[in-house]
């Protein structure tokens, strides 16, 4: 009487062992995920529920200069002195355009989130356009100034404000973690972060565009 080969039985037992191991791994993975969800979800609810009151208290205690601002888009042609007498952070200054980078944005007074969401913002500590010094403005790389790096040297940036129209010629475009030097005289410096990541994390590099005033028409 012939004997059955053992190799087939051994092969079947190996396959069964592999299937059992795989099934056990899947069971452990499912159990781990369920336990993680049971623990993480309640903790997340507790953490976020405690964060909301903290944020609300901070918003009530922080001054308006650092808190959310009201944007004022009203526009009237007035002189510089009249504008300065009534200007507030969030007030519309005028408009800035450049064909090479596709820029066509409103310019607001004061650099803050509210102004940057609606256009570009001019630093309240810098000179006004055409007033003898460097005007510093900034914008978001994801919206208003997403093509700032496309501006070539020699390109013309046009600015229209309450008190006059100005044209600036680009003299330098560079990327760095900080500005090299502020342009002298009637000039313009535009800055935008070149690598904004998720959750507002920035890579520390900025694109800077420096320009000099070449045309000025004051009303």
GUMI-396837 format. One record per residue (C-alpha): residue in three letters; y, z, x. Coordinates in steps of 0.02 Angstrom, whole numbers, plus 50000, padded with zeros to 5 digits. Layout:
N
ALAYZX;...
This chain:
219
UNK500005000050000;UNK501684994450073;UNK503135006550099;UNK504905003150034;UNK506195000750171;UNK507255016050205;UNK508805006150252;UNK509245002350070;UNK509125020650021;UNK510205025750170;UNK511495012450124;UNK511575018749945;UNK511795036650001;UNK513215031750119;UNK514125022449980;UNK513905037249864;UNK514625048849996;UNK516135037250020;UNK516455036449834;UNK516325055449820;UNK517555057749963;UNK518775045249888;UNK518665053449717;UNK518975070549795;UNK520515063949887;UNK521205056549727;UNK520905072949633;UNK521785082949769;UNK523245070749771;UNK523445071749582;UNK523355090749586;UNK524645091349727;UNK525845080049632;UNK525665090149472;UNK525965106449563;UNK527465099049653;UNK528205093049488;UNK527905109749405;UNK528825118549547;UNK530185105849589;UNK530805101449414;UNK531195119449361;UNK532005122849530;UNK533075107249515;UNK533645112149341;UNK534105129649401;UNK535055122949554;UNK536045109649459;UNK536445121449316;UNK537205133549443;UNK538145119649534;UNK539115113749381;UNK540075130149353;UNK540465131149540;UNK541195113649540;UNK542205117349383;UNK542915133249460;UNK543375123749619;UNK544255110249519;UNK545285123449429;UNK545795132249589;UNK546145117049700;UNK547885109649691;UNK548225092549617;UNK548495084749790;UNK546635086849825;UNK545985086049648;UNK545835071449528;UNK547505062549504;UNK548285052749364;UNK548615034649412;UNK550335028049366;UNK550325008949353;UNK552105007249286;UNK553134994949388;UNK555024993249396;UNK556074984749530;UNK557114998549610;UNK557795002249783;UNK556905012849914;UNK557995028149884;UNK557725027549695;UNK555855025649721;UNK555765040349842;UNK556725051349720;UNK555345049649589;UNK553765044949685;UNK552195055149661;UNK550435053549732;UNK549525040649626;UNK551085030249591;UNK550945011249606;UNK551895004649758;UNK551584986149737;UNK550304972849781;UNK549474966549941;UNK548654949349963;UNK547784939350098;UNK546904922850072;UNK545744923550223;UNK544924939950168;UNK545124937249980;UNK546224952649963;UNK547234954249802;UNK547454972749766;UNK548664985649700;UNK549384997849826;UNK549575016149777;UNK550525030549856;UNK549385043449938;UNK547605041550005;UNK546365049549886;UNK544845044849782;UNK545815040649625;UNK546975028449715;UNK545555020749816;UNK544525017649659;UNK545945007449586;UNK546474997549740;UNK547085002049914;UNK548105017349962;UNK549575020350078;UNK549665036350179;UNK551055047550112;UNK551455052550292;UNK551775034750352;UNK553295023350336;UNK553575013350178;UNK553424994550195;UNK554864987150295;UNK555685003750334;UNK555645003050524;UNK553945010150568;UNK552075008250544;UNK551405007850366;UNK549615014350360;UNK548475009350216;UNK546605011350183;UNK545305005150061;UNK543445005450020;UNK542294993550114;UNK541234991649957;UNK542644985749843;UNK544454981949884;UNK544264978450071;UNK542464972450080;UNK542984957150182;UNK544304965050292;UNK543354960250449;UNK543534941750402;UNK545414941850436;UNK545794931650593;UNK547204935250714;UNK548734925550655;UNK548314927250470;UNK549744932150354;UNK549654947550243;UNK550894947650098;UNK551564963350016;UNK552614964349858;UNK553444981049817;UNK554764988349702;UNK556134985849832;UNK555644969249916;UNK554364956749980;UNK553614957450155;UNK552494946550262;UNK551484953150409;UNK550604942850543;UNK548934949750605;UNK548994953750791;UNK547334962950816;UNK545664965750727;UNK544424978050801;UNK543044990550759;UNK543105008250828;UNK542855026450780;UNK544735029350789;UNK546335019150801;UNK546785013350976;UNK548665015250959;UNK549835013950811;UNK550794997450810;UNK552624999550854;UNK554134994850751;UNK554004987250576;UNK552124985350568;UNK550564987350463;UNK548894995650500;UNK547434993450380;UNK545845003650400;UNK544165003450313;UNK542495011550356;UNK541304997750410;UNK539665006250366;UNK539725017150212;UNK538005023450166;UNK537255032150015;UNK538055048249954;UNK539695043750042;UNK538955046250215;UNK539945036050342;UNK539385029450510;UNK541005034350597;UNK541535016450633;UNK543085008750556;UNK543784991150551;UNK545634991150596;UNK546864977050564;UNK548554978150650;UNK549994966850598;UNK551844964650635;UNK553224961450509;UNK553804943250517;UNK554724941350352;UNK555724953450245;UNK556664950550083;UNK557434966350010;UNK558064966549831;
